[in-house]
């Protein structure tokens, strides 16, 4: 039997597809295309996979449709050793997915996201599993869950640490009602603006925003600023972290990778907040040097070596 996971990831697991027109894109018409790639996606899935590759016991709770994509999502996660017993296969629904259509020049012509199945991660579907969910010491919850489900989880977490993954500015608002119940929040500047009303254009504004969030009761908060670096705040103070030297190939998934690196370290007993920050930065850097969202050849040695280069200054 699969052992209990120390980290339970709630949220999105699906496939992303990218197509490109082989002739001039014509709106409202049939366009000949070629498939550039089809790869696994979803914030919670991306974080769960790297957590597992870093040696953690991981489980996923999410929803897929009763289709081939759903079967493949479950199979791929299971093959990595991720506990998929809480991945719900919902009859009559299609597995979620994002499709990007690029025009003949490579620019995005149309993006389509079908995420209806995640709206069915309702309280009545979660409640029968509550005792088992509460047995996991860490929850990573992404904002693809309905607001009511996030609120219910926050009310019922007991001693479990609740970690919020904001997903996007439009979905980050779902965490607003439970800010005082979060144990960890990691968000980018656009998502932070939704939660605080503060536009972040410099470090001074980032400091105001992050301390406002901590003032709402969140013990540990991180705001990622892309290539500018990261601002963090915890009981040990507020700091700015420089980005690590990185030979960038593909930044897709770097934010999710930061979360997995941070949480993998921080969920271990006696790991300091600063060591977790360094691990997060290392994972983001390694992922940005990789084509795609997953570093399949990941080693703890590579993360440790990269993390040793992390530097911060007090704000």
Secondary structure, 3 states (H helix, E strand, C coil): CCCCCCEEEECCCEEEEEEEECCCCCCCCCCCEEEEEEEEECHHHHHHHHHHHCCCCEEEEEEEECCHHHHHHHHHHHHCCCEEEEEEEECCCCCCEEEEEECCCCCEEEEEEECHHHHHCCHHHHHCCHHHHHCCCEEEEECCCCHHHHHHHHHCCCCCEEEEECCCHHHHHHHHHHHHHCCEEEEEHHHHHHHHCCCCCCHHHHHHHHHHHHHCCCCEEEEECHHHCEEEEECCEEEEECCCCCCCCCCCCHHHHHHHHHHHHHCCCCCCHHHHHHHHHHHHHHHHCCCCCCCCCCCHHHHHHHHCCCCEEEC
